[in-house]
Each structure stands twice: as structure tokens, then as C-alpha cells.
Amino acid sequence: MTIPPYVRLANEIAAQFRHRQTGEAAVAIAEHLRSFWDPRMRTQLVAHAEAGGAGLDPLLVHVVALLR
């Protein structure tokens, strides 16, 4: 299975915030995605998570909840 580019990028962003507590990291990542990602990319990420989230960093589950 090939991981979509937006998942790979989201995972890389999550890795940069891994040193923070989960809630704090999720808020920071969600703010980053709202500021720098095109709305279509955020929509794809949410849809991917809702479809099972294959390849998605577990931290991003919390982020997706904030993006909804």
C-alpha cells in the first residue's frame, strides 16, 4: 500500500511535536495545519482518518478530532 503524500507530510509534522504532551501537541499540529495547509488537504486528511487511517501516526487521531 502506498501512503498518500498528505499522510506522509502529516506524520512528519507529528514527529516534530512528539516531545510535547499529547493534548498540547495535537493543538499545535492542528493550528499548524489550519495555518499552512490548503483546506482540501485538511479535508483529505480527515477523510483518510475516518476511513481507518492507514499509515497515520496515532497522534494525528487527536488532531483530526480538532479539525472536524
Protein Blocks (a to p, Z undefined) as FASTA:
>chain_A
ZZdfklmmmmmmmmmmmmpcfklmmmmmmmmmmmmpcfklmmmmmmmmmnnogoiafklm
mmmmmmZZ
